[in-house]
């Protein structure tokens, strides 16, 4: 197997790993219950999306 000819500098290693961090999801507030939720998804607390009831959370 091929091996590197020289040791790579720490800056090169850092440049390669610059995109390996964990991303925090962008949360928005539900306009109905003011709980944080992911954008463009049904609220997990009240079950509403765009002002309409999608999931009846009382039955769950």
C-alpha positions in Angstrom: 0.0 0.0 0.0 1.2 3.5 -0.7 2.4 5.6 2.2 2.9 9.3 2.5 6.4 10.6 1.7 6.3 13.3 4.4 4.3 14.0 7.5 1.3 16.4 6.8 1.2 19.6 8.7 -1.5 20.2 11.4 -3.0 23.0 9.2 -3.7 20.6 6.4 -5.3 18.1 8.8 -7.5 21.0 10.1 -8.5 22.1 6.6 -9.6 18.5 5.8 -11.6 18.3 8.9 -13.2 21.7 8.6 -16.6 20.3 7.5 -16.7 17.4 10.0 -18.5 19.4 12.7 -22.0 18.7 14.0 -24.7 21.1 12.7 -27.4 22.4 15.1 -30.8 22.3 13.4 -32.6 25.7 12.9 -35.6 25.8 15.1 -38.6 28.1 14.7 -41.4 28.7 17.1 -44.9 27.3 16.5 -47.3 30.2 16.1 -50.0 28.3 17.9 -48.3 26.9 21.1 -44.9 28.8 20.9 -42.9 25.6 21.3 -39.7 25.1 19.2 -40.2 23.0 16.1 -38.3 22.2 12.9 -39.3 24.4 9.9 -41.8 23.0 7.4 -42.9 20.2 9.7 -45.9 19.5 11.9 -45.6 20.7 15.5 -45.0 17.8 17.8 -46.8 19.4 20.7 -50.0 20.6 19.2 -50.1 18.8 15.8 -50.8 21.8 13.7 -49.1 22.8 10.4 -49.9 26.1 8.6 -52.9 26.7 10.9 -54.6 23.4 10.1 -54.9 20.4 12.4 -52.9 17.5 10.9 -52.4 15.1 13.8 -54.8 14.9 16.7 -52.3 14.8 19.6 -55.1 14.1 22.1 -55.6 10.6 20.6 -52.0 9.8 20.8 
